[in-house]
Amino acid sequence: MGRIFETRKAKMFKRFARMSKAFNRIGREIEIAVKAGVTDPKMNPRLRLAIQNAKSVNMPKERIESAINRASSKDTAGYQEVTYEGYGPHGIALLIECATDNPTRTVANIRLALSRGNGTLGSTGSIAFMFERKGVYRIAADKVANLDEFELEMIDHGLEELEKQDQEIFIYTTFQDYGKMHKALEERGIEPIGTELQYIPTSTKELSEAEAKEVQDLIDKLEEDDDVQSVFHSMA
């Protein structure tokens, strides 16, 4: 019984840790969106998307409002968006998106994590060409009456690929058509469950189970850093 209780505690701790990380990540997205625009979501599409992402992970309304107020305060310097490039073990390319108020601290932490995980930090442009930046929207499947008709219609608004998984539909666009797709969904009264810009590798590398675990352990370690928003990789 004691061991089962400890296992449940461990799972609960991990769940709360993931939730806290998600809240911190989206909080920074909100702050960056406010700094780049205005505090009214109706006039700031990026903020509107960030708030939708916050709702998708059940971020409390008070925390969303706090992030908006904090970013609109003249006393806060705000976060910078920085992307670091490097390699993990076994030649896996890594793109590490960060939001930081102290790039010197962040790059030192990233370099240390990579070094300890048998990886290396690369120079700007050394890895990015191996990825394509895509917009990804998640919408509820019940919002679409006819999937085939919807797919054909959305092609005119930048749809590159559409994928249905269980009760959700994933919509992929180019980076350039990201805003165009958002407007098209809004016009149809479809509110995304979540949305984000992702770096999709143009080619991937197969690893053994042990090798993949080594890479994943490094990714997990990087994602533990509060400044890290997302880690993209070329592992299959």
Buried (B, 14 or more C-beta within 10 A) or exposed (E): EEEEEEEEEEEEEEEEEEEEBBBBBBBBBBBBBBBEBEBEBEEBBBBBBBBBBBBBBEBEEEBBEEBBEBBEEEEBEBBBEBBBBBBBBBEBBBBBBBBBBEEEEBBEBBBEBBEEBBBBBBEEEBBBEBBBBBBBBBBEEEBBEEEEEBBEEBEEBBBBEBEEEEEBBBBBBBBEBBBBBBEBBEEBEBBBBBBBBBBBBEEBBEBEEEBBEBBBBBBEBBBEBBBBBBBBBBBE
